[in-house]
Structure formats: structure tokens, C-alpha cells
Amino acid sequence: MHLYSPRCFVSFKLINVCSLSRGVAGLAIRNKTPFIQQPGFPVLLVQAIVCLLVALLFTLGKGLTAGYSALLGGMIALLPNAFFAYKAFRYFGARSTRDIVLSIWSGAMGKWILTAVLFALVFVGIRQLDIAALFVGYLLAVAAAASAPLLIKNF
């Protein structure tokens, strides 16, 4: 079948219309790079180190309850960021622009929902909780993620 024949043109249009209604099936290029080697992983690593250091400092300074509260606050920031990093780097290439945008958008929305759910679970499920340590741990982990690109040379 010739590329510019009417039959080829019609089948090409049908494929495009069908693929747009289903989310560009088959045209997106999946990123097969391991999660550890993806660009967002060093930011998550810095964030995890800050979470552990803040939890250790709160444990030594204010006790065990403040320590695990700060650790929970840091994990509430870290887990949604890991989810976003996983979703944001799923696709690559010029053919995948629609899937990249959808993946980043769903990752951002999932990050907000996951953060709210994790805060709700901590407030409902943990009886002994140091609220100040929880929010300090959360805010320092968010600040670490925001400033990590400044600290990492090859980012």
C-alpha cells in the first residue's frame, strides 16, 4: 500500500482518532531506566538523609515521641515526592509529550492527595504525637527537596 493512497490516509486517521480517545496507545516511549538512576532520585536521597537527621536530633533533644513524630513528618513529605518522581519520569521523547504531561499532572495530583491522606492517617492512627516535631520534620523535608538541586552538582 502506498503511503499517500486514500486507503492508507483513512487508516492513519482512524488510528490517530482512536489513539487520541484512549490516550495515544502505542506511541508513548516508556522510560526503562531503573528508579535509582532517574534524575529525581538524588533529590529523594537528600530528602531522606535530612529526615533521618532531623528525627535523630529530635530524639536526642526532646525524646522518643518527638523523634518518631519528626520522622513521620519527614516521611509524609518523602513518600509523595517519590510517587511524583516515579510518575514524572515514566515517559520520554517528542512522541510522548501528551503522555508526559498527563503523567506529570497525575503525579502532582497524586502527590497532593497522598500528602493529605498520610497526614490524616498520622493524626487518626498515632495516639502519642508531638505536633510541633511532626510539622518541623515535614517542613524541613520539603525545604530539603526544594533546595536539593542547589546542593547537587550534577543535577
DAQUIMO-V976807 format. One record per helix or strand of 2 or more residues. SS is the DSSP state (H for helix, E for strand). FROM is the first residue (numbers start at 0). TO is the last residue. Records with the same first field share a line. If there is no record, write none. Layout:
# DAQUIMO-V976807
SS->FROM-TO, FROM-TO
This chain:
# DAQUIMO-V976807
H->5-21, 34-36, 40-61, 63-87, 93-124, 130-150
E->28-29, 90-91
